[in-house]
Amino acid sequence: MTAPPPFVVRARKPHGTATYNCPTPEWALKKLADFQAAGHDSITITGPDGQSLTEADLLALVADPDGAARKAARVTADLKS
């Protein structure tokens, strides 16, 4: 069994780029706060599906971790029968 892809948090630093692969949105939120506190520029967050995320997106994932799963698990009826 493979682990789900991580959340990736990147920041431009004076001498390169720092990249953290975070297994949970909580960890990604902490790394984002660390980068902001250190004054790093160009902070980006990428979700497990490769989509760009904002701090608000991470906060929503932390507040309701099953929200995205519930939306994805919706079943639609086939009305052709």
N, C-alpha and C positions, 0 to 999 in steps of 0.2 A: 504494500500500500504506500502510495506517495503522499507527501504532505501537500496541502494546497499552496499555490503560489503565494509569496509574501506580498505585503505592502512595501513599496520601495519609497524611501524618503531620501532626497538628494539636496545638497546645498553647495553653492559655489563658495569656496574658501579662498583666502589670499594666494595660496600655493597649490590650487587644484580643486578637486571635488570630493566631498565626503558622501558616501552612499551607505545606507543601512537597509538591510532586508529584514522587515519586521513581520513576525508571524501573526500578529493580531492588530486590530485598529487601535487598541489601547497603547500598545508599544509604539506604533507609528505616531500617535498623538504626543507621546512623551518625547520622542526624538524631534518632532516638529517644534515643541516648546524649547527643547535644548538648543536647537539651531537658532530660533528666534532670540533666545536669551543671550546667545553668543554674538548676535548681530550679523549672522551670515546672510549673504545675498542669494537671490534666485533659488528659493526653496521650492521644490516640486514634490508632489506626492502622487504615486501611481498605485492603483488598486490591483487586486489579484487578476482581474480581466484585462489589465493594461490601460484602463480608463484613468484620466486625470481626476484627482480628488481635491477638495478644498478642506480647510480645517472644519468647516460646518458639516461636510460630508462625514468626516471621521467622528465628530461629536455625535451625529445621528446614528452611526453604526455602533458606537459605544453605548448609547442610550437604549437602542433597540436592535440588538445583534441579530434577531431572527426576522426583522422586518423585510430585508431583501430576500431571505429564503422563502418567506411566506408569499411574497409577490411572485417569485419564480415557480412556486409549487402550485399556483392556481391551475385548475383543470378547466378546459373549455369543452363544451359539448359539441359533438358533431351533429349538426342539424340536417344532414343529408339523408339520414336513415328513414 
